[in-house]
């Protein structure tokens, strides 16, 4: 039996009816986006309709799986942690998680920080580290050596998830938080055994925790009462 090909119209119709997407449908949509086969209007429609319906843990997990399939992995043999936030809280704050990651390392933990430049805040992890004179473009083997020697490494998202560039223009045009804000914190290329993730939307607390639990990852998920993706 030959399966008929999926279409964006089918995806949009199901999301408009507030129906969750199957693993096949969500995987197809993300593959279309990351492989450069979707145009900006299709990407924006998909992200907005998925947000309006409400993202489910199974959908987010499938999206992260596609990212990993097209990304570059980092092998960190020892237990390591990541500290990261989803952003999108609209507060235009400075970067906190990178400073926290440095302090965590100084306290004895091995830390593998995954991050990017600022999208809506005053500075992202990459901006802060670059201002400190740190080379943010290191590859997997160099980062492994950093973690081995000094206990901390930084994985610059565009280096390890290059296919995400195909969604960048649509995300800029939307200028609003979408499921992609959740994916970065969940798609650390080193797959650390434990993560601390700040979320900007209260409904993401259980969702993110569920995705981590399904992957066998320990997680501390938090949100400030003031809406910040920080312990505030």
PyMOL CGO cylinders between C-alpha atoms (Angstrom):
from pymol import cmd
from pymol.cgo import CYLINDER

trace = [
    CYLINDER, 0.00, 0.00, 0.00, 1.41, 3.37, -1.07, 0.3, 1, 1, 1, 1, 1, 1,
    CYLINDER, 1.41, 3.37, -1.07, 0.75, 6.17, 1.40, 0.3, 1, 1, 1, 1, 1, 1,
    CYLINDER, 0.75, 6.17, 1.40, -0.45, 9.41, -0.12, 0.3, 1, 1, 1, 1, 1, 1,
    CYLINDER, -0.45, 9.41, -0.12, 1.85, 12.40, 0.37, 0.3, 1, 1, 1, 1, 1, 1,
    CYLINDER, 1.85, 12.40, 0.37, 1.04, 14.91, 3.08, 0.3, 1, 1, 1, 1, 1, 1,
    CYLINDER, 1.04, 14.91, 3.08, 0.25, 18.53, 2.26, 0.3, 1, 1, 1, 1, 1, 1,
    CYLINDER, 0.25, 18.53, 2.26, 0.36, 21.81, 4.13, 0.3, 1, 1, 1, 1, 1, 1,
    CYLINDER, 0.36, 21.81, 4.13, -3.37, 22.28, 3.53, 0.3, 1, 1, 1, 1, 1, 1,
    CYLINDER, -3.37, 22.28, 3.53, -4.02, 19.06, 5.44, 0.3, 1, 1, 1, 1, 1, 1,
    CYLINDER, -4.02, 19.06, 5.44, -1.79, 20.22, 8.31, 0.3, 1, 1, 1, 1, 1, 1,
    CYLINDER, -1.79, 20.22, 8.31, -3.42, 23.66, 8.45, 0.3, 1, 1, 1, 1, 1, 1,
    CYLINDER, -3.42, 23.66, 8.45, -6.95, 22.22, 8.35, 0.3, 1, 1, 1, 1, 1, 1,
    CYLINDER, -6.95, 22.22, 8.35, -6.25, 19.91, 11.27, 0.3, 1, 1, 1, 1, 1, 1,
    CYLINDER, -6.25, 19.91, 11.27, -4.66, 22.66, 13.35, 0.3, 1, 1, 1, 1, 1, 1,
    CYLINDER, -4.66, 22.66, 13.35, -7.51, 25.06, 12.56, 0.3, 1, 1, 1, 1, 1, 1,
    CYLINDER, -7.51, 25.06, 12.56, -9.90, 22.44, 13.92, 0.3, 1, 1, 1, 1, 1, 1,
    CYLINDER, -9.90, 22.44, 13.92, -7.79, 22.34, 17.12, 0.3, 1, 1, 1, 1, 1, 1,
    CYLINDER, -7.79, 22.34, 17.12, -6.76, 18.74, 16.52, 0.3, 1, 1, 1, 1, 1, 1,
    CYLINDER, -6.76, 18.74, 16.52, -3.35, 17.47, 17.61, 0.3, 1, 1, 1, 1, 1, 1,
    CYLINDER, -3.35, 17.47, 17.61, -1.01, 16.39, 14.84, 0.3, 1, 1, 1, 1, 1, 1,
    CYLINDER, -1.01, 16.39, 14.84, 0.14, 12.79, 14.56, 0.3, 1, 1, 1, 1, 1, 1,
    CYLINDER, 0.14, 12.79, 14.56, 3.86, 11.96, 14.82, 0.3, 1, 1, 1, 1, 1, 1,
    CYLINDER, 3.86, 11.96, 14.82, 3.91, 11.52, 11.04, 0.3, 1, 1, 1, 1, 1, 1,
    CYLINDER, 3.91, 11.52, 11.04, 2.29, 14.90, 10.39, 0.3, 1, 1, 1, 1, 1, 1,
    CYLINDER, 2.29, 14.90, 10.39, 4.40, 16.93, 12.82, 0.3, 1, 1, 1, 1, 1, 1,
    CYLINDER, 4.40, 16.93, 12.82, 7.58, 15.20, 11.65, 0.3, 1, 1, 1, 1, 1, 1,
    CYLINDER, 7.58, 15.20, 11.65, 6.71, 15.89, 8.02, 0.3, 1, 1, 1, 1, 1, 1,
    CYLINDER, 6.71, 15.89, 8.02, 6.05, 19.56, 8.72, 0.3, 1, 1, 1, 1, 1, 1,
    CYLINDER, 6.05, 19.56, 8.72, 9.32, 20.06, 10.60, 0.3, 1, 1, 1, 1, 1, 1,
    CYLINDER, 9.32, 20.06, 10.60, 11.29, 18.19, 7.93, 0.3, 1, 1, 1, 1, 1, 1,
    CYLINDER, 11.29, 18.19, 7.93, 9.78, 20.45, 5.26, 0.3, 1, 1, 1, 1, 1, 1,
    CYLINDER, 9.78, 20.45, 5.26, 10.86, 23.51, 7.25, 0.3, 1, 1, 1, 1, 1, 1,
    CYLINDER, 10.86, 23.51, 7.25, 14.39, 22.37, 8.11, 0.3, 1, 1, 1, 1, 1, 1,
    CYLINDER, 14.39, 22.37, 8.11, 15.06, 21.01, 4.62, 0.3, 1, 1, 1, 1, 1, 1,
    CYLINDER, 15.06, 21.01, 4.62, 14.18, 24.38, 3.08, 0.3, 1, 1, 1, 1, 1, 1,
    CYLINDER, 14.18, 24.38, 3.08, 11.08, 23.05, 1.31, 0.3, 1, 1, 1, 1, 1, 1,
    CYLINDER, 11.08, 23.05, 1.31, 8.57, 25.34, 3.06, 0.3, 1, 1, 1, 1, 1, 1,
    CYLINDER, 8.57, 25.34, 3.06, 8.12, 29.02, 2.23, 0.3, 1, 1, 1, 1, 1, 1,
    CYLINDER, 8.12, 29.02, 2.23, 7.81, 31.77, 4.83, 0.3, 1, 1, 1, 1, 1, 1,
    CYLINDER, 7.81, 31.77, 4.83, 4.02, 31.93, 4.66, 0.3, 1, 1, 1, 1, 1, 1,
    CYLINDER, 4.02, 31.93, 4.66, 3.73, 28.19, 5.25, 0.3, 1, 1, 1, 1, 1, 1,
    CYLINDER, 3.73, 28.19, 5.25, 6.15, 28.33, 8.18, 0.3, 1, 1, 1, 1, 1, 1,
    CYLINDER, 6.15, 28.33, 8.18, 4.37, 31.30, 9.78, 0.3, 1, 1, 1, 1, 1, 1,
    CYLINDER, 4.37, 31.30, 9.78, 0.95, 29.69, 9.32, 0.3, 1, 1, 1, 1, 1, 1,
    CYLINDER, 0.95, 29.69, 9.32, 2.19, 26.47, 10.88, 0.3, 1, 1, 1, 1, 1, 1,
    CYLINDER, 2.19, 26.47, 10.88, 3.73, 28.18, 13.90, 0.3, 1, 1, 1, 1, 1, 1,
    CYLINDER, 3.73, 28.18, 13.90, 0.75, 30.45, 14.55, 0.3, 1, 1, 1, 1, 1, 1,
    CYLINDER, 0.75, 30.45, 14.55, -1.86, 27.72, 14.15, 0.3, 1, 1, 1, 1, 1, 1,
    CYLINDER, -1.86, 27.72, 14.15, 0.11, 25.33, 16.36, 0.3, 1, 1, 1, 1, 1, 1,
    CYLINDER, 0.11, 25.33, 16.36, 0.37, 28.02, 19.03, 0.3, 1, 1, 1, 1, 1, 1,
    CYLINDER, 0.37, 28.02, 19.03, -3.34, 28.84, 18.79, 0.3, 1, 1, 1, 1, 1, 1,
    CYLINDER, -3.34, 28.84, 18.79, -4.23, 25.16, 19.19, 0.3, 1, 1, 1, 1, 1, 1,
    CYLINDER, -4.23, 25.16, 19.19, -1.77, 24.70, 22.02, 0.3, 1, 1, 1, 1, 1, 1,
    CYLINDER, -1.77, 24.70, 22.02, 1.40, 22.65, 21.65, 0.3, 1, 1, 1, 1, 1, 1,
    CYLINDER, 1.40, 22.65, 21.65, 1.32, 19.13, 23.08, 0.3, 1, 1, 1, 1, 1, 1,
    CYLINDER, 1.32, 19.13, 23.08, 4.30, 17.29, 24.56, 0.3, 1, 1, 1, 1, 1, 1,
    CYLINDER, 4.30, 17.29, 24.56, 4.14, 14.61, 21.84, 0.3, 1, 1, 1, 1, 1, 1,
    CYLINDER, 4.14, 14.61, 21.84, 4.34, 17.29, 19.14, 0.3, 1, 1, 1, 1, 1, 1,
    CYLINDER, 4.34, 17.29, 19.14, 7.25, 19.11, 20.77, 0.3, 1, 1, 1, 1, 1, 1,
    CYLINDER, 7.25, 19.11, 20.77, 9.13, 15.84, 21.29, 0.3, 1, 1, 1, 1, 1, 1,
    CYLINDER, 9.13, 15.84, 21.29, 8.71, 14.99, 17.59, 0.3, 1, 1, 1, 1, 1, 1,
    CYLINDER, 8.71, 14.99, 17.59, 9.94, 18.45, 16.56, 0.3, 1, 1, 1, 1, 1, 1,
    CYLINDER, 9.94, 18.45, 16.56, 13.04, 18.06, 18.73, 0.3, 1, 1, 1, 1, 1, 1,
    CYLINDER, 13.04, 18.06, 18.73, 13.68, 14.61, 17.26, 0.3, 1, 1, 1, 1, 1, 1,
    CYLINDER, 13.68, 14.61, 17.26, 13.76, 16.09, 13.75, 0.3, 1, 1, 1, 1, 1, 1,
    CYLINDER, 13.76, 16.09, 13.75, 16.21, 18.76, 14.93, 0.3, 1, 1, 1, 1, 1, 1,
    CYLINDER, 16.21, 18.76, 14.93, 18.50, 16.10, 16.35, 0.3, 1, 1, 1, 1, 1, 1,
    CYLINDER, 18.50, 16.10, 16.35, 18.31, 14.07, 13.13, 0.3, 1, 1, 1, 1, 1, 1,
    CYLINDER, 18.31, 14.07, 13.13, 19.58, 17.05, 11.15, 0.3, 1, 1, 1, 1, 1, 1,
    CYLINDER, 19.58, 17.05, 11.15, 21.95, 18.42, 13.79, 0.3, 1, 1, 1, 1, 1, 1,
    CYLINDER, 21.95, 18.42, 13.79, 25.51, 17.75, 14.92, 0.3, 1, 1, 1, 1, 1, 1,
    CYLINDER, 25.51, 17.75, 14.92, 25.99, 15.84, 18.17, 0.3, 1, 1, 1, 1, 1, 1,
    CYLINDER, 25.99, 15.84, 18.17, 28.47, 16.48, 20.98, 0.3, 1, 1, 1, 1, 1, 1,
    CYLINDER, 28.47, 16.48, 20.98, 29.62, 13.49, 23.01, 0.3, 1, 1, 1, 1, 1, 1,
    CYLINDER, 29.62, 13.49, 23.01, 30.05, 14.42, 26.67, 0.3, 1, 1, 1, 1, 1, 1,
    CYLINDER, 30.05, 14.42, 26.67, 30.74, 11.11, 28.49, 0.3, 1, 1, 1, 1, 1, 1,
    CYLINDER, 30.74, 11.11, 28.49, 30.28, 12.45, 32.01, 0.3, 1, 1, 1, 1, 1, 1,
    CYLINDER, 30.28, 12.45, 32.01, 27.10, 13.83, 33.57, 0.3, 1, 1, 1, 1, 1, 1,
    CYLINDER, 27.10, 13.83, 33.57, 26.66, 17.45, 32.53, 0.3, 1, 1, 1, 1, 1, 1,
    CYLINDER, 26.66, 17.45, 32.53, 23.95, 20.06, 33.01, 0.3, 1, 1, 1, 1, 1, 1,
    CYLINDER, 23.95, 20.06, 33.01, 22.52, 22.96, 31.03, 0.3, 1, 1, 1, 1, 1, 1,
    CYLINDER, 22.52, 22.96, 31.03, 20.87, 26.13, 32.30, 0.3, 1, 1, 1, 1, 1, 1,
    CYLINDER, 20.87, 26.13, 32.30, 18.71, 27.89, 29.73, 0.3, 1, 1, 1, 1, 1, 1,
    CYLINDER, 18.71, 27.89, 29.73, 15.54, 29.89, 29.21, 0.3, 1, 1, 1, 1, 1, 1,
    CYLINDER, 15.54, 29.89, 29.21, 12.93, 29.98, 26.47, 0.3, 1, 1, 1, 1, 1, 1,
    CYLINDER, 12.93, 29.98, 26.47, 12.98, 33.76, 26.24, 0.3, 1, 1, 1, 1, 1, 1,
    CYLINDER, 12.98, 33.76, 26.24, 9.92, 35.43, 24.80, 0.3, 1, 1, 1, 1, 1, 1,
    CYLINDER, 9.92, 35.43, 24.80, 8.86, 37.08, 28.06, 0.3, 1, 1, 1, 1, 1, 1,
    CYLINDER, 8.86, 37.08, 28.06, 8.98, 40.53, 26.46, 0.3, 1, 1, 1, 1, 1, 1,
    CYLINDER, 8.98, 40.53, 26.46, 10.92, 42.02, 29.37, 0.3, 1, 1, 1, 1, 1, 1,
    CYLINDER, 10.92, 42.02, 29.37, 14.08, 42.82, 27.38, 0.3, 1, 1, 1, 1, 1, 1,
    CYLINDER, 14.08, 42.82, 27.38, 16.32, 41.64, 30.22, 0.3, 1, 1, 1, 1, 1, 1,
    CYLINDER, 16.32, 41.64, 30.22, 20.03, 40.89, 30.20, 0.3, 1, 1, 1, 1, 1, 1,
    CYLINDER, 20.03, 40.89, 30.20, 21.23, 37.30, 29.89, 0.3, 1, 1, 1, 1, 1, 1,
    CYLINDER, 21.23, 37.30, 29.89, 21.14, 35.52, 33.24, 0.3, 1, 1, 1, 1, 1, 1,
    CYLINDER, 21.14, 35.52, 33.24, 21.45, 31.82, 32.42, 0.3, 1, 1, 1, 1, 1, 1,
    CYLINDER, 21.45, 31.82, 32.42, 25.02, 32.05, 31.11, 0.3, 1, 1, 1, 1, 1, 1,
    CYLINDER, 25.02, 32.05, 31.11, 26.22, 33.74, 34.29, 0.3, 1, 1, 1, 1, 1, 1,
    CYLINDER, 26.22, 33.74, 34.29, 24.39, 31.06, 36.27, 0.3, 1, 1, 1, 1, 1, 1,
    CYLINDER, 24.39, 31.06, 36.27, 26.09, 28.36, 34.18, 0.3, 1, 1, 1, 1, 1, 1,
    CYLINDER, 26.09, 28.36, 34.18, 29.52, 29.81, 34.98, 0.3, 1, 1, 1, 1, 1, 1,
    CYLINDER, 29.52, 29.81, 34.98, 28.69, 29.91, 38.69, 0.3, 1, 1, 1, 1, 1, 1,
    CYLINDER, 28.69, 29.91, 38.69, 27.37, 26.34, 38.53, 0.3, 1, 1, 1, 1, 1, 1,
    CYLINDER, 27.37, 26.34, 38.53, 30.64, 25.20, 36.98, 0.3, 1, 1, 1, 1, 1, 1,
    CYLINDER, 30.64, 25.20, 36.98, 32.65, 27.03, 39.64, 0.3, 1, 1, 1, 1, 1, 1,
    CYLINDER, 32.65, 27.03, 39.64, 30.63, 25.12, 42.24, 0.3, 1, 1, 1, 1, 1, 1,
    CYLINDER, 30.63, 25.12, 42.24, 31.79, 21.82, 40.75, 0.3, 1, 1, 1, 1, 1, 1,
    CYLINDER, 31.79, 21.82, 40.75, 29.24, 20.83, 38.11, 0.3, 1, 1, 1, 1, 1, 1,
    CYLINDER, 29.24, 20.83, 38.11, 30.10, 20.03, 34.50, 0.3, 1, 1, 1, 1, 1, 1,
    CYLINDER, 30.10, 20.03, 34.50, 28.12, 22.39, 32.30, 0.3, 1, 1, 1, 1, 1, 1,
    CYLINDER, 28.12, 22.39, 32.30, 27.34, 22.28, 28.60, 0.3, 1, 1, 1, 1, 1, 1,
    CYLINDER, 27.34, 22.28, 28.60, 25.56, 25.50, 27.68, 0.3, 1, 1, 1, 1, 1, 1,
    CYLINDER, 25.56, 25.50, 27.68, 23.52, 25.62, 24.48, 0.3, 1, 1, 1, 1, 1, 1,
    CYLINDER, 23.52, 25.62, 24.48, 22.48, 29.04, 23.25, 0.3, 1, 1, 1, 1, 1, 1,
    CYLINDER, 22.48, 29.04, 23.25, 22.23, 31.70, 20.60, 0.3, 1, 1, 1, 1, 1, 1,
    CYLINDER, 22.23, 31.70, 20.60, 22.30, 35.44, 20.10, 0.3, 1, 1, 1, 1, 1, 1,
    CYLINDER, 22.30, 35.44, 20.10, 19.57, 37.63, 21.56, 0.3, 1, 1, 1, 1, 1, 1,
    CYLINDER, 19.57, 37.63, 21.56, 16.19, 37.45, 19.86, 0.3, 1, 1, 1, 1, 1, 1,
    CYLINDER, 16.19, 37.45, 19.86, 14.08, 39.67, 22.13, 0.3, 1, 1, 1, 1, 1, 1,
    CYLINDER, 14.08, 39.67, 22.13, 16.30, 40.35, 25.17, 0.3, 1, 1, 1, 1, 1, 1,
    CYLINDER, 16.30, 40.35, 25.17, 19.20, 42.78, 25.52, 0.3, 1, 1, 1, 1, 1, 1,
    CYLINDER, 19.20, 42.78, 25.52, 21.77, 39.99, 25.21, 0.3, 1, 1, 1, 1, 1, 1,
    CYLINDER, 21.77, 39.99, 25.21, 21.83, 36.28, 24.51, 0.3, 1, 1, 1, 1, 1, 1,
    CYLINDER, 21.83, 36.28, 24.51, 24.33, 33.68, 25.71, 0.3, 1, 1, 1, 1, 1, 1,
    CYLINDER, 24.33, 33.68, 25.71, 26.42, 34.09, 22.56, 0.3, 1, 1, 1, 1, 1, 1,
    CYLINDER, 26.42, 34.09, 22.56, 26.45, 37.89, 22.87, 0.3, 1, 1, 1, 1, 1, 1,
    CYLINDER, 26.45, 37.89, 22.87, 27.65, 37.73, 26.48, 0.3, 1, 1, 1, 1, 1, 1,
    CYLINDER, 27.65, 37.73, 26.48, 30.39, 35.18, 25.83, 0.3, 1, 1, 1, 1, 1, 1,
    CYLINDER, 30.39, 35.18, 25.83, 31.56, 37.00, 22.71, 0.3, 1, 1, 1, 1, 1, 1,
    CYLINDER, 31.56, 37.00, 22.71, 31.82, 40.24, 24.72, 0.3, 1, 1, 1, 1, 1, 1,
    CYLINDER, 31.82, 40.24, 24.72, 34.09, 38.34, 27.13, 0.3, 1, 1, 1, 1, 1, 1,
    CYLINDER, 34.09, 38.34, 27.13, 36.38, 37.44, 24.23, 0.3, 1, 1, 1, 1, 1, 1,
    CYLINDER, 36.38, 37.44, 24.23, 35.32, 33.79, 24.02, 0.3, 1, 1, 1, 1, 1, 1,
    CYLINDER, 35.32, 33.79, 24.02, 35.24, 32.01, 20.66, 0.3, 1, 1, 1, 1, 1, 1,
    CYLINDER, 35.24, 32.01, 20.66, 31.63, 30.90, 20.27, 0.3, 1, 1, 1, 1, 1, 1,
    CYLINDER, 31.63, 30.90, 20.27, 32.14, 29.00, 17.00, 0.3, 1, 1, 1, 1, 1, 1,
    CYLINDER, 32.14, 29.00, 17.00, 33.89, 25.92, 18.42, 0.3, 1, 1, 1, 1, 1, 1,
    CYLINDER, 33.89, 25.92, 18.42, 33.12, 22.49, 17.00, 0.3, 1, 1, 1, 1, 1, 1,
    CYLINDER, 33.12, 22.49, 17.00, 32.14, 19.34, 18.86, 0.3, 1, 1, 1, 1, 1, 1,
    CYLINDER, 32.14, 19.34, 18.86, 35.66, 18.06, 19.62, 0.3, 1, 1, 1, 1, 1, 1,
    CYLINDER, 35.66, 18.06, 19.62, 36.83, 21.47, 20.87, 0.3, 1, 1, 1, 1, 1, 1,
    CYLINDER, 36.83, 21.47, 20.87, 33.82, 21.75, 23.16, 0.3, 1, 1, 1, 1, 1, 1,
    CYLINDER, 33.82, 21.75, 23.16, 34.43, 18.25, 24.48, 0.3, 1, 1, 1, 1, 1, 1,
    CYLINDER, 34.43, 18.25, 24.48, 37.97, 19.33, 25.37, 0.3, 1, 1, 1, 1, 1, 1,
    CYLINDER, 37.97, 19.33, 25.37, 36.71, 22.50, 27.07, 0.3, 1, 1, 1, 1, 1, 1,
    CYLINDER, 36.71, 22.50, 27.07, 34.34, 20.49, 29.25, 0.3, 1, 1, 1, 1, 1, 1,
    CYLINDER, 34.34, 20.49, 29.25, 37.07, 17.97, 30.05, 0.3, 1, 1, 1, 1, 1, 1,
    CYLINDER, 37.07, 17.97, 30.05, 39.66, 20.61, 30.97, 0.3, 1, 1, 1, 1, 1, 1,
    CYLINDER, 39.66, 20.61, 30.97, 37.70, 23.42, 32.62, 0.3, 1, 1, 1, 1, 1, 1,
    CYLINDER, 37.70, 23.42, 32.62, 34.26, 21.90, 33.24, 0.3, 1, 1, 1, 1, 1, 1,
    CYLINDER, 34.26, 21.90, 33.24, 32.21, 24.07, 30.88, 0.3, 1, 1, 1, 1, 1, 1,
    CYLINDER, 32.21, 24.07, 30.88, 31.57, 24.37, 27.17, 0.3, 1, 1, 1, 1, 1, 1,
    CYLINDER, 31.57, 24.37, 27.17, 29.32, 26.47, 24.94, 0.3, 1, 1, 1, 1, 1, 1,
    CYLINDER, 29.32, 26.47, 24.94, 27.49, 25.06, 21.93, 0.3, 1, 1, 1, 1, 1, 1,
    CYLINDER, 27.49, 25.06, 21.93, 26.46, 27.89, 19.58, 0.3, 1, 1, 1, 1, 1, 1,
    CYLINDER, 26.46, 27.89, 19.58, 23.08, 26.84, 18.18, 0.3, 1, 1, 1, 1, 1, 1,
    CYLINDER, 23.08, 26.84, 18.18, 23.70, 27.83, 14.51, 0.3, 1, 1, 1, 1, 1, 1,
    CYLINDER, 23.70, 27.83, 14.51, 26.83, 25.64, 14.44, 0.3, 1, 1, 1, 1, 1, 1,
    CYLINDER, 26.83, 25.64, 14.44, 25.04, 22.53, 15.71, 0.3, 1, 1, 1, 1, 1, 1,
    CYLINDER, 25.04, 22.53, 15.71, 21.58, 23.07, 14.23, 0.3, 1, 1, 1, 1, 1, 1,
    CYLINDER, 21.58, 23.07, 14.23, 22.42, 24.70, 10.87, 0.3, 1, 1, 1, 1, 1, 1,
    CYLINDER, 22.42, 24.70, 10.87, 19.11, 23.67, 9.29, 0.3, 1, 1, 1, 1, 1, 1,
    CYLINDER, 19.11, 23.67, 9.29, 17.27, 26.01, 11.66, 0.3, 1, 1, 1, 1, 1, 1,
    CYLINDER, 17.27, 26.01, 11.66, 18.42, 28.88, 9.44, 0.3, 1, 1, 1, 1, 1, 1,
    CYLINDER, 18.42, 28.88, 9.44, 15.58, 27.92, 7.09, 0.3, 1, 1, 1, 1, 1, 1,
    CYLINDER, 15.58, 27.92, 7.09, 13.07, 29.11, 9.69, 0.3, 1, 1, 1, 1, 1, 1,
    CYLINDER, 13.07, 29.11, 9.69, 14.93, 32.27, 10.73, 0.3, 1, 1, 1, 1, 1, 1,
    CYLINDER, 14.93, 32.27, 10.73, 13.32, 34.69, 8.28, 0.3, 1, 1, 1, 1, 1, 1,
    CYLINDER, 13.32, 34.69, 8.28, 9.77, 33.57, 9.09, 0.3, 1, 1, 1, 1, 1, 1,
    CYLINDER, 9.77, 33.57, 9.09, 10.45, 33.81, 12.82, 0.3, 1, 1, 1, 1, 1, 1,
    CYLINDER, 10.45, 33.81, 12.82, 11.76, 37.37, 12.42, 0.3, 1, 1, 1, 1, 1, 1,
    CYLINDER, 11.76, 37.37, 12.42, 8.67, 38.35, 10.45, 0.3, 1, 1, 1, 1, 1, 1,
    CYLINDER, 8.67, 38.35, 10.45, 6.38, 36.94, 13.13, 0.3, 1, 1, 1, 1, 1, 1,
    CYLINDER, 6.38, 36.94, 13.13, 8.20, 38.71, 15.98, 0.3, 1, 1, 1, 1, 1, 1,
    CYLINDER, 8.20, 38.71, 15.98, 6.24, 36.69, 18.54, 0.3, 1, 1, 1, 1, 1, 1,
    CYLINDER, 6.24, 36.69, 18.54, 7.17, 33.66, 20.68, 0.3, 1, 1, 1, 1, 1, 1,
    CYLINDER, 7.17, 33.66, 20.68, 6.34, 30.31, 19.07, 0.3, 1, 1, 1, 1, 1, 1,
    CYLINDER, 6.34, 30.31, 19.07, 7.13, 26.64, 19.65, 0.3, 1, 1, 1, 1, 1, 1,
    CYLINDER, 7.13, 26.64, 19.65, 10.63, 27.36, 18.34, 0.3, 1, 1, 1, 1, 1, 1,
    CYLINDER, 10.63, 27.36, 18.34, 11.37, 29.19, 21.60, 0.3, 1, 1, 1, 1, 1, 1,
    CYLINDER, 11.37, 29.19, 21.60, 10.80, 25.88, 23.39, 0.3, 1, 1, 1, 1, 1, 1,
    CYLINDER, 10.80, 25.88, 23.39, 12.85, 23.78, 20.99, 0.3, 1, 1, 1, 1, 1, 1,
    CYLINDER, 12.85, 23.78, 20.99, 16.23, 25.40, 21.57, 0.3, 1, 1, 1, 1, 1, 1,
    CYLINDER, 16.23, 25.40, 21.57, 16.34, 24.64, 25.31, 0.3, 1, 1, 1, 1, 1, 1,
    CYLINDER, 16.34, 24.64, 25.31, 15.25, 21.05, 24.59, 0.3, 1, 1, 1, 1, 1, 1,
    CYLINDER, 15.25, 21.05, 24.59, 17.69, 20.41, 21.73, 0.3, 1, 1, 1, 1, 1, 1,
    CYLINDER, 17.69, 20.41, 21.73, 21.11, 20.74, 23.38, 0.3, 1, 1, 1, 1, 1, 1,
    CYLINDER, 21.11, 20.74, 23.38, 23.43, 18.81, 21.01, 0.3, 1, 1, 1, 1, 1, 1,
    CYLINDER, 23.43, 18.81, 21.01, 25.16, 17.15, 23.98, 0.3, 1, 1, 1, 1, 1, 1,
    CYLINDER, 25.16, 17.15, 23.98, 21.86, 15.80, 25.37, 0.3, 1, 1, 1, 1, 1, 1,
    CYLINDER, 21.86, 15.80, 25.37, 22.84, 16.61, 28.98, 0.3, 1, 1, 1, 1, 1, 1,
    CYLINDER, 22.84, 16.61, 28.98, 21.49, 14.37, 31.72, 0.3, 1, 1, 1, 1, 1, 1,
    CYLINDER, 21.49, 14.37, 31.72, 19.99, 17.31, 33.63, 0.3, 1, 1, 1, 1, 1, 1,
    CYLINDER, 19.99, 17.31, 33.63, 18.71, 20.76, 32.70, 0.3, 1, 1, 1, 1, 1, 1,
    CYLINDER, 18.71, 20.76, 32.70, 17.29, 23.84, 34.39, 0.3, 1, 1, 1, 1, 1, 1,
    CYLINDER, 17.29, 23.84, 34.39, 14.87, 25.58, 32.03, 0.3, 1, 1, 1, 1, 1, 1,
    CYLINDER, 14.87, 25.58, 32.03, 13.06, 28.84, 32.59, 0.3, 1, 1, 1, 1, 1, 1,
    CYLINDER, 13.06, 28.84, 32.59, 9.82, 29.28, 30.63, 0.3, 1, 1, 1, 1, 1, 1,
    CYLINDER, 9.82, 29.28, 30.63, 7.89, 32.48, 29.91, 0.3, 1, 1, 1, 1, 1, 1,
    CYLINDER, 7.89, 32.48, 29.91, 4.43, 30.90, 29.65, 0.3, 1, 1, 1, 1, 1, 1,
    CYLINDER, 4.43, 30.90, 29.65, 2.88, 29.04, 32.59, 0.3, 1, 1, 1, 1, 1, 1,
    CYLINDER, 2.88, 29.04, 32.59, 1.33, 26.41, 30.33, 0.3, 1, 1, 1, 1, 1, 1,
    CYLINDER, 1.33, 26.41, 30.33, 4.82, 25.37, 29.24, 0.3, 1, 1, 1, 1, 1, 1,
    CYLINDER, 4.82, 25.37, 29.24, 5.87, 24.19, 32.71, 0.3, 1, 1, 1, 1, 1, 1,
    CYLINDER, 5.87, 24.19, 32.71, 4.19, 20.79, 32.50, 0.3, 1, 1, 1, 1, 1, 1,
    CYLINDER, 4.19, 20.79, 32.50, 4.79, 20.44, 28.76, 0.3, 1, 1, 1, 1, 1, 1,
    CYLINDER, 4.79, 20.44, 28.76, 8.56, 20.91, 29.01, 0.3, 1, 1, 1, 1, 1, 1,
    CYLINDER, 8.56, 20.91, 29.01, 8.76, 18.68, 32.08, 0.3, 1, 1, 1, 1, 1, 1,
    CYLINDER, 8.76, 18.68, 32.08, 6.89, 15.93, 30.23, 0.3, 1, 1, 1, 1, 1, 1,
    CYLINDER, 6.89, 15.93, 30.23, 9.19, 16.06, 27.20, 0.3, 1, 1, 1, 1, 1, 1,
    CYLINDER, 9.19, 16.06, 27.20, 12.27, 15.85, 29.45, 0.3, 1, 1, 1, 1, 1, 1,
    CYLINDER, 12.27, 15.85, 29.45, 10.80, 12.96, 31.44, 0.3, 1, 1, 1, 1, 1, 1,
    CYLINDER, 10.80, 12.96, 31.44, 10.08, 11.02, 28.25, 0.3, 1, 1, 1, 1, 1, 1,
    CYLINDER, 10.08, 11.02, 28.25, 13.76, 11.39, 27.34, 0.3, 1, 1, 1, 1, 1, 1,
    CYLINDER, 13.76, 11.39, 27.34, 14.93, 10.23, 30.76, 0.3, 1, 1, 1, 1, 1, 1,
    CYLINDER, 14.93, 10.23, 30.76, 16.38, 13.65, 31.56, 0.3, 1, 1, 1, 1, 1, 1,
    CYLINDER, 16.38, 13.65, 31.56, 16.20, 15.27, 34.99, 0.3, 1, 1, 1, 1, 1, 1,
    CYLINDER, 16.20, 15.27, 34.99, 14.72, 18.74, 34.83, 0.3, 1, 1, 1, 1, 1, 1,
    CYLINDER, 14.72, 18.74, 34.83, 14.05, 21.78, 36.99, 0.3, 1, 1, 1, 1, 1, 1,
    CYLINDER, 14.05, 21.78, 36.99, 11.46, 23.88, 35.17, 0.3, 1, 1, 1, 1, 1, 1,
    CYLINDER, 11.46, 23.88, 35.17, 10.55, 27.30, 36.53, 0.3, 1, 1, 1, 1, 1, 1,
    CYLINDER, 10.55, 27.30, 36.53, 8.82, 30.61, 35.83, 0.3, 1, 1, 1, 1, 1, 1,
    CYLINDER, 8.82, 30.61, 35.83, 8.67, 33.83, 37.80, 0.3, 1, 1, 1, 1, 1, 1,
    CYLINDER, 8.67, 33.83, 37.80, 5.29, 35.10, 39.00, 0.3, 1, 1, 1, 1, 1, 1,
    CYLINDER, 5.29, 35.10, 39.00, 6.08, 38.29, 37.10, 0.3, 1, 1, 1, 1, 1, 1,
    CYLINDER, 6.08, 38.29, 37.10, 6.19, 36.34, 33.83, 0.3, 1, 1, 1, 1, 1, 1,
    CYLINDER, 6.19, 36.34, 33.83, 9.97, 36.18, 33.48, 0.3, 1, 1, 1, 1, 1, 1,
    CYLINDER, 9.97, 36.18, 33.48, 11.63, 32.95, 32.38, 0.3, 1, 1, 1, 1, 1, 1,
    CYLINDER, 11.63, 32.95, 32.38, 13.81, 33.34, 35.48, 0.3, 1, 1, 1, 1, 1, 1,
    CYLINDER, 13.81, 33.34, 35.48, 13.67, 32.66, 39.21, 0.3, 1, 1, 1, 1, 1, 1,
    CYLINDER, 13.67, 32.66, 39.21, 12.67, 36.23, 39.97, 0.3, 1, 1, 1, 1, 1, 1,
]
cmd.load_cgo(trace, "trace")
